[in-house]
Amino acid sequence: MYFDPNQTEFTCDHQQNVWQYGIHLVPPDISLAGVEDENIRDGCMQIYNCAMEIIVACYNNPEEYSEGLAWYLGHDGLMKLTLLGGKLVKRDTDKYLSSLQKIGKFGFTYSEETKTLSNSRYPMFCEYFIQFLHLYKKREQNMGDHVKKLDFRLFAKRRKYTLDDLLRPMSDEKRTQLLELRKYAIEKGIKEKNNSTRYLYKDVRVFDISNIPLSFSVQFRPFEHFLEVVEKQPDADKLVEFIIKHFGKCDGCAANTATRAKEKEPKKCGYYWVNIRGEKILSCSSSIIGKQISNEEDIRMAKRLIEIRMEQIDIL
C-alpha cells in the first residue's frame, strides 16, 4: 500500500495516526540498496512485508486496532518483544496476552515453554529484527528513528542519506516551502549538513530544518550580541515581537523553572536569563528561536533571522 503524503481525509483519528506512520516508511529499494548480504536482504524483506501487512490492517480496520499502532509496531508491544530477543517483559505480560489473538493472524505465536516469539509465515522476522535493534542501539540515528521507518540502511557498510529522505513524508505544499528556504540559504553561501537538516555559515551553525511538521530553528548564541544586531534592523520591532513569541524557553530540564532560577549553582543545561526589551526569559544552552512553517510570512521571517544570524557571524 502506498501512503500519500498529500492525503487530507480520514475516517477517524486512528486511521490518520496510522497514515502518519506509513508516510515515513522507507521503501526497501532505497533502504536495502547498499545491503549486499542476501540473507540480510531476505530477512529485512520479511520484516517489511510483515510490518506492512500489520499497518494496512490497522489502517483498513481502525475499529479493530483502536488500541493504537504503537503496540503492534512501536517500541512497546510486538516489536519490543522481538527486539528484546523474543523474551517477554514481565510488566507487559497482561497487555501482550490480550493482544496475542490479534497478532496471531500475522503468523506470530508465543511459546510459554521457551518464553519466545516466533512467526510461521515470516520465519526470518524475529531473528533479523533482533539484529536490527542491536544495530539501532549501537549506531547514531542520523535521519531519525530507523525502527519505525523500517530503514534497513543500518545493515549497509556505508549509509547514505539524501534530500529525498527529508522530502519523502511531506506534502507537495510543504516540499515547495522547504525547497524555497533551502535554495535561499544555499544562494546566500550557507552550506547544508546532516542530510539537508542543518545549515552552516563559515562553519558556524545558522539554522536547522525539521520536516514533520515543517519547521525551522535559528541559532543565536551569544544572544545579547544577536539581539544587538536585531535592534539595528529597520524592522526591529517586528523581529523582536517574533523572537519573544517563538523563543525556545528553558524548561529547566523537566524541573520547575522558578525553583531552578533560585539555585546558586548552574546546572548542566546552563540556564540563564535573557532580557528582551524588559521582558525576562529563561534561556539555556539548547534554546533556539523556532517556529512551524505555515505560510509565506513564516518563510519571510525565517529568511530575515537567517540574514541576521549571518551578519552576527560576520561580526564575530
C-alpha positions as semicolon CSV with decimal commas, in nm:
position;residue;x (nm);y (nm);z (nm)
1;M;0,000;0,000;0,000
2;Y;0,121;0,349;-0,083
3;F;0,061;0,618;0,178
4;D;0,010;0,951;0,002
5;P;0,162;1,248;0,192
6;N;-0,100;1,473;0,030
7;Q;-0,394;1,285;0,181
8;T;-0,617;1,504;0,397
9;E;-0,932;1,298;0,462
10;F;-0,954;1,009;0,707
11;T;-1,235;0,804;0,856
12;C;-1,113;0,865;1,212
13;D;-0,817;0,988;1,417
14;H;-0,673;0,638;1,448
15;Q;-0,662;0,595;1,071
16;Q;-0,483;0,929;1,043
17;N;-0,229;0,815;1,303
18;V;-0,160;0,502;1,100
19;W;-0,122;0,712;0,785
20;Q;0,121;0,940;0,970
21;Y;0,324;0,630;1,049
22;G;0,300;0,499;0,693
23;I;0,427;0,810;0,513
24;H;0,759;0,780;0,699
25;L;0,835;0,426;0,583
26;V;1,145;0,396;0,367
27;P;1,085;0,184;0,053
28;P;1,302;-0,132;0,055
29;D;1,456;-0,047;-0,282
30;I;1,612;0,253;-0,106
31;S;1,685;0,110;0,238
32;L;1,833;-0,215;0,102
33;A;2,028;-0,063;-0,189
34;G;2,358;-0,082;-0,001
35;V;2,296;-0,415;0,175
36;E;2,491;-0,689;-0,001
37;D;2,427;-0,998;0,215
38;E;2,137;-1,193;0,061
39;N;2,025;-1,344;0,393
40;I;2,004;-1,000;0,549
41;R;1,812;-0,871;0,248
42;D;1,567;-1,162;0,270
43;G;1,526;-1,114;0,645
44;C;1,464;-0,742;0,604
45;M;1,208;-0,802;0,331
46;Q;1,021;-1,035;0,565
47;I;1,025;-0,764;0,831
48;Y;0,898;-0,510;0,579
49;N;0,625;-0,735;0,436
50;C;0,503;-0,839;0,779
51;A;0,506;-0,482;0,907
52;M;0,318;-0,358;0,600
53;E;0,057;-0,628;0,648
54;I;0,002;-0,509;1,004
55;I;-0,002;-0,142;0,907
56;V;-0,254;-0,195;0,628
57;A;-0,474;-0,397;0,865
58;C;-0,459;-0,116;1,121
59;Y;-0,540;0,140;0,851
60;N;-0,831;-0,051;0,694
61;N;-0,980;-0,168;1,024
62;P;-0,927;0,115;1,271
63;E;-1,209;-0,004;1,496
64;E;-1,041;-0,344;1,542
65;Y;-0,698;-0,197;1,615
66;S;-0,810;0,103;1,815
67;E;-0,553;0,025;2,086
68;G;-0,306;0,202;1,863
69;L;-0,035;0,117;1,616
70;A;0,240;0,160;1,874
71;W;0,151;-0,170;2,039
72;Y;0,194;-0,360;1,714
73;L;0,486;-0,176;1,561
74;G;0,629;0,066;1,813
75;H;0,890;0,020;2,083
76;D;0,617;-0,126;2,304
77;G;0,437;-0,447;2,224
78;L;0,521;-0,670;1,931
79;M;0,844;-0,509;1,819
80;K;0,955;-0,460;2,175
81;L;0,929;-0,836;2,225
82;T;1,118;-0,924;1,911
83;L;1,376;-0,657;1,971
84;L;1,446;-0,792;2,316
85;G;1,520;-1,135;2,173
86;G;1,164;-1,256;2,187
87;K;1,161;-1,269;2,567
88;L;0,851;-1,131;2,730
89;V;0,896;-0,835;2,964
90;K;0,707;-0,910;3,284
91;R;0,530;-0,576;3,306
92;D;0,393;-0,627;2,953
93;T;0,257;-0,978;3,010
94;D;-0,111;-0,893;3,053
95;K;-0,116;-0,645;2,766
96;Y;0,067;-0,886;2,538
97;L;-0,154;-1,185;2,612
98;S;-0,466;-0,976;2,547
99;S;-0,328;-0,889;2,203
100;L;-0,195;-1,234;2,115
101;Q;-0,511;-1,329;1,930
102;K;-0,483;-1,024;1,704
103;I;-0,117;-1,062;1,616
104;G;-0,162;-1,436;1,566
105;K;-0,329;-1,367;1,232
106;F;0,005;-1,228;1,112
107;G;0,183;-1,555;1,186
108;F;0,312;-1,483;1,537
109;T;0,297;-1,737;1,818
110;Y;0,432;-1,715;2,170
111;S;0,581;-2,021;2,341
112;E;0,508;-2,042;2,713
113;E;0,775;-2,309;2,739
114;T;1,064;-2,115;2,583
115;K;0,916;-1,768;2,654
116;T;0,995;-1,660;2,298
117;L;0,807;-1,524;1,998
118;S;0,821;-1,682;1,652
119;N;0,647;-1,636;1,318
120;S;0,544;-1,924;1,093
121;R;0,466;-1,701;0,794
122;Y;0,773;-1,482;0,826
123;P;1,029;-1,720;0,984
124;M;1,320;-1,476;0,950
125;F;1,135;-1,184;1,111
126;C;1,236;-1,230;1,475
127;E;1,600;-1,321;1,407
128;Y;1,669;-1,020;1,187
129;F;1,461;-0,776;1,385
130;I;1,675;-0,858;1,686
131;Q;1,983;-0,773;1,478
132;F;1,809;-0,458;1,356
133;L;1,758;-0,336;1,712
134;H;2,114;-0,414;1,815
135;L;2,244;-0,201;1,530
136;Y;1,995;0,071;1,611
137;K;2,116;0,087;1,970
138;K;2,483;0,091;1,874
139;R;2,485;0,349;1,596
140;E;2,385;0,712;1,574
141;Q;2,033;0,770;1,450
142;N;2,104;1,029;1,179
143;M;1,772;1,078;0,999
144;G;1,565;0,969;1,299
145;D;1,403;0,651;1,414
146;H;1,525;0,370;1,186
147;V;1,298;0,118;1,352
148;K;0,971;0,299;1,293
149;K;1,077;0,393;0,942
150;L;1,187;0,034;0,862
151;D;1,509;0,190;0,738
152;F;1,748;-0,103;0,691
153;R;2,044;0,110;0,591
154;L;2,183;0,026;0,933
155;F;2,287;-0,308;0,779
156;A;2,485;-0,141;0,500
157;K;2,859;-0,087;0,521
158;R;2,805;0,274;0,430
159;R;2,482;0,459;0,496
160;K;2,394;0,734;0,251
161;Y;2,108;0,976;0,301
162;T;1,981;1,237;0,060
163;L;1,743;1,530;0,040
164;D;1,478;1,282;-0,076
165;D;1,476;1,128;0,271
166;L;1,376;1,464;0,412
167;L;1,112;1,526;0,146
168;R;0,956;1,177;0,134
169;P;0,690;1,217;0,406
170;M;0,600;1,574;0,312
171;S;0,305;1,705;0,115
172;D;0,369;1,887;-0,212
173;E;0,296;2,222;-0,047
174;K;0,542;2,163;0,237
175;R;0,807;2,032;-0,002
176;T;0,783;2,355;-0,201
177;Q;0,822;2,563;0,115
178;L;1,121;2,363;0,237
179;L;1,293;2,377;-0,101
180;E;1,238;2,755;-0,117
181;L;1,408;2,805;0,220
182;R;1,686;2,563;0,130
183;K;1,751;2,736;-0,205
184;Y;1,761;3,073;-0,034
185;A;2,019;2,952;0,218
186;I;2,245;2,794;-0,042
187;E;2,235;3,105;-0,260
188;K;2,346;3,302;0,046
189;G;2,656;3,087;0,073
190;I;2,532;2,865;0,354
191;K;2,635;2,500;0,342
192;E;2,398;2,216;0,426
193;K;2,498;1,933;0,655
194;N;2,329;1,632;0,816
195;N;2,133;1,541;0,504
196;S;1,990;1,890;0,449
197;T;1,867;1,933;0,806
198;R;2,146;2,156;0,940
199;Y;2,296;2,466;0,778
200;L;2,633;2,629;0,849
201;Y;2,791;2,959;0,753
202;K;3,168;2,987;0,790
203;D;3,147;2,654;0,976
204;V;2,913;2,805;1,235
205;R;2,560;2,673;1,283
206;V;2,295;2,906;1,145
207;F;1,967;2,715;1,142
208;D;1,808;2,371;1,130
209;I;1,510;2,238;0,936
210;S;1,268;1,970;1,054
211;N;1,027;1,808;0,813
212;I;0,733;1,672;1,017
213;P;0,597;1,922;1,088
214;L;0,794;2,156;0,865
215;S;0,969;2,399;1,097
216;F;1,289;2,599;1,131
217;S;1,506;2,690;1,427
218;V;1,771;2,963;1,423
219;Q;2,075;2,960;1,650
220;F;2,167;3,283;1,824
221;R;2,447;3,244;2,077
222;P;2,565;3,474;2,221
223;F;2,210;3,604;2,245
224;E;2,297;3,951;2,370
225;H;2,506;4,010;2,059
226;F;2,237;3,859;1,835
227;L;1,981;4,098;1,985
228;E;2,212;4,394;1,924
229;V;2,218;4,308;1,555
230;V;1,839;4,271;1,555
231;E;1,787;4,613;1,711
232;K;1,982;4,775;1,425
233;Q;1,740;4,640;1,164
234;P;1,473;4,865;1,008
235;D;1,208;4,607;1,101
236;A;1,343;4,557;1,455
237;D;1,003;4,594;1,623
238;K;0,851;4,313;1,423
239;L;1,158;4,095;1,465
240;V;1,164;4,142;1,842
241;E;0,795;4,063;1,863
242;F;0,855;3,741;1,669
243;I;1,158;3,645;1,879
244;I;0,974;3,691;2,209
245;K;0,683;3,482;2,085
246;H;0,893;3,199;1,942
247;F;1,189;3,193;2,178
248;G;1,270;2,840;2,294
249;K;1,249;2,895;2,666
250;C;1,443;2,673;2,904
251;D;1,216;2,414;3,063
252;G;1,459;2,358;3,348
253;C;1,538;2,010;3,217
254;A;1,187;1,895;3,312
255;A;1,218;2,066;3,653
256;N;1,036;2,370;3,783
257;T;1,200;2,673;3,623
258;A;1,110;2,907;3,909
259;T;1,282;2,676;4,155
260;R;1,587;2,629;3,936
261;A;1,625;3,002;3,885
262;K;1,680;3,042;4,259
263;E;1,961;2,787;4,268
264;K;2,310;2,927;4,318
265;E;2,495;2,662;4,121
266;P;2,422;2,641;3,746
267;K;2,307;2,303;3,617
268;K;2,423;2,114;3,312
269;C;2,176;2,284;3,079
270;G;2,348;2,615;3,158
271;Y;2,027;2,810;3,210
272;Y;2,038;3,187;3,234
273;W;1,804;3,483;3,198
274;V;1,789;3,698;2,888
275;N;1,630;4,040;2,875
276;I;1,439;4,136;2,560
277;R;1,318;4,493;2,587
278;G;1,235;4,449;2,954
279;E;1,086;4,101;2,922
280;K;1,289;3,837;3,104
281;I;1,301;3,489;2,950
282;L;1,476;3,186;3,093
283;S;1,720;3,051;2,835
284;C;1,973;2,768;2,829
285;S;2,234;2,606;2,607
286;S;1,967;2,432;2,398
287;S;1,741;2,734;2,344
288;I;1,667;2,843;1,987
289;I;1,429;3,071;1,801
290;G;1,199;2,847;1,603
291;K;0,856;2,808;1,451
292;Q;0,648;2,571;1,246
293;I;0,617;2,698;0,889
294;S;0,255;2,754;0,791
295;N;0,264;3,028;0,529
296;E;0,479;3,268;0,330
297;E;0,512;3,507;0,624
298;D;0,679;3,234;0,826
299;I;0,926;3,176;0,544
300;R;0,994;3,550;0,519
301;M;1,067;3,570;0,891
302;A;1,292;3,266;0,869
303;K;1,490;3,436;0,594
304;R;1,524;3,756;0,796
305;L;1,652;3,570;1,101
306;I;1,897;3,377;0,884
307;E;2,028;3,708;0,745
308;I;2,072;3,843;1,096
309;R;2,249;3,530;1,213
310;M;2,489;3,555;0,918
311;E;2,554;3,922;0,997
312;Q;2,624;3,828;1,357
313;I;2,872;3,559;1,247
314;D;3,048;3,806;1,015
315;I;3,093;4,048;1,304
316;L;3,210;3,782;1,546
